[in-house]
């Protein structure tokens, strides 16, 4: 049996050219102290956009108003998780923050607004995110028309 999971993460940029990056807390069971993007699992019955927006609010708070949420990169991978074969489908969005006010959830302990080069560099140890973020920034998919 194969279980399918949809994970949605968002590259949040600000008009000043910076990007929001979160660090997972040291109590995280899967990826403690790794850099992260706002996002998570799509809940059953949710639309893609509603799920992505819910995760941004859960992880970065209600004061971080965003606009222009668009899917920009999709990839998947099959692996073994505790003896169960899983197919993880990852959707990476872009969004524009209207402010820089972040209220972290318990899942993260630090947030920063960083320049593009630093943003990309922070994900070097996470190849799937590094590839997606580099693709988005290199192709200016985060720039509003």
C-alpha positions as CSV (number, residue, x, y, z in Angstrom):
1,X,0.0,0.0,0.0
2,X,1.2,3.5,-0.9
3,X,0.1,6.5,1.1
4,X,0.0,9.9,-0.7
5,X,0.8,13.1,1.1
6,X,0.7,16.7,-0.2
7,X,3.1,19.1,1.4
8,X,2.7,22.8,0.5
9,X,5.4,25.4,1.3
10,X,5.5,29.1,0.4
11,X,8.4,31.3,-0.6
12,X,7.2,34.6,1.0
13,X,8.9,37.7,-0.3
14,X,8.6,41.4,0.6
15,X,8.7,44.4,-1.7
16,X,12.1,45.3,-0.3
17,X,13.6,42.2,-1.8
18,X,13.8,40.0,1.3
19,X,12.5,36.6,2.0
20,X,10.9,35.0,5.1
21,X,12.8,32.1,6.5
22,X,11.8,30.1,9.6
23,X,13.9,27.8,11.8
24,X,12.3,24.7,13.2
25,X,12.4,24.5,17.0
26,X,14.7,22.1,18.7
27,X,11.7,20.0,19.9
28,X,10.7,19.2,16.3
29,X,10.7,15.4,15.9
30,X,11.7,15.2,12.2
31,X,13.9,18.2,11.4
32,X,15.0,20.1,14.5
33,X,16.9,23.4,14.0
34,X,16.6,23.1,10.1
35,X,15.6,26.2,8.1
36,X,12.1,26.0,6.8
37,X,9.4,27.8,4.8
38,X,5.9,28.4,6.0
39,X,3.7,25.4,5.1
40,X,2.8,21.9,5.8
41,X,0.4,19.1,5.0
42,X,-2.8,19.6,3.0
43,X,-5.8,18.5,5.1
44,X,-8.4,16.2,3.7
45,X,-11.1,18.2,2.0
46,X,-9.1,21.4,1.7
47,X,-8.4,23.1,-1.6
48,X,-4.7,23.6,-2.4
49,X,-4.9,27.4,-1.9
50,X,-6.9,27.2,1.4
51,X,-4.4,24.7,2.7
52,X,-1.4,26.9,1.8
53,X,-3.0,29.9,3.4
54,X,-4.0,28.0,6.5
55,X,-0.4,26.9,7.0
56,X,1.0,30.4,6.5
57,X,-1.4,31.7,9.2
58,X,-0.6,28.8,11.6
59,X,3.2,29.2,11.3
60,X,3.7,32.9,10.7
61,X,0.5,34.4,12.4
62,X,-2.4,36.5,11.3
63,X,-0.5,39.8,11.1
64,X,1.6,38.6,8.1
65,X,-0.9,39.6,5.4
66,X,0.0,38.1,2.0
67,X,-1.2,38.4,-1.5
68,X,-0.5,36.8,-4.9
69,X,-0.3,33.2,-3.7
70,X,0.7,31.2,-6.8
71,X,2.0,27.6,-7.2
72,X,5.4,27.7,-8.8
73,X,7.2,24.4,-8.4
74,X,5.9,20.8,-8.0
75,X,7.9,17.6,-7.4
76,X,7.4,14.3,-5.7
77,X,9.4,11.5,-4.2
78,X,8.7,8.0,-3.1
79,X,10.2,6.6,0.1
80,X,9.8,4.4,3.2
81,X,8.4,5.9,6.4
82,X,8.3,3.4,9.2
83,X,7.7,0.5,6.9
84,X,5.0,2.3,4.8
85,X,5.7,3.4,1.3
86,X,4.9,7.0,0.9
87,X,4.6,9.3,-2.1
88,X,5.2,12.9,-1.0
89,X,4.0,15.5,-3.5
90,X,5.5,18.9,-2.7
91,X,4.0,22.1,-4.0
92,X,6.1,25.3,-3.6
93,X,4.2,28.6,-3.8
94,X,5.2,32.2,-3.9
95,X,3.4,35.0,-2.1
96,X,4.0,38.7,-1.4
97,X,4.0,39.9,2.2
98,X,2.3,43.2,2.8
99,X,4.1,43.6,6.1
100,X,6.9,41.9,8.0
101,X,5.0,41.2,11.2
102,X,5.5,37.5,12.1
103,X,4.1,35.6,15.1
104,X,5.7,32.2,15.2
105,X,3.9,29.1,16.2
106,X,5.5,26.5,18.6
107,X,6.9,24.7,15.5
108,X,9.5,27.4,14.9
109,X,11.8,29.4,17.2
110,X,13.4,32.0,14.9
111,X,12.4,33.9,11.8
112,X,14.4,36.2,9.6
113,X,13.9,38.3,6.5
114,X,17.0,37.7,4.4
115,X,18.4,38.7,1.0
116,X,18.0,36.2,-2.0
117,X,21.6,34.8,-1.9
118,X,21.4,34.1,1.8
119,X,17.9,32.6,1.4
120,X,19.1,30.2,-1.2
121,X,22.3,29.4,0.8
122,X,20.3,28.4,3.9
123,X,18.7,25.5,2.1
124,X,21.9,23.9,0.7
125,X,21.6,21.0,3.0
126,X,18.0,20.3,1.8
127,X,18.3,19.5,-1.9
128,X,14.6,19.5,-2.9
129,X,14.0,22.9,-1.3
130,X,17.3,24.3,-2.5
131,X,16.4,23.3,-6.1
132,X,12.9,24.7,-6.0
133,X,14.0,28.0,-4.3
134,X,16.9,28.5,-6.7
135,X,14.6,27.8,-9.7
136,X,11.9,30.3,-8.4
137,X,14.4,33.1,-7.7
138,X,16.7,32.5,-10.8
139,X,13.6,32.7,-13.1
140,X,12.1,35.7,-11.2
141,X,8.9,33.8,-10.4
142,X,8.6,35.7,-7.2
143,X,8.5,39.1,-8.9
144,X,5.1,40.6,-9.4
145,X,4.2,41.7,-12.9
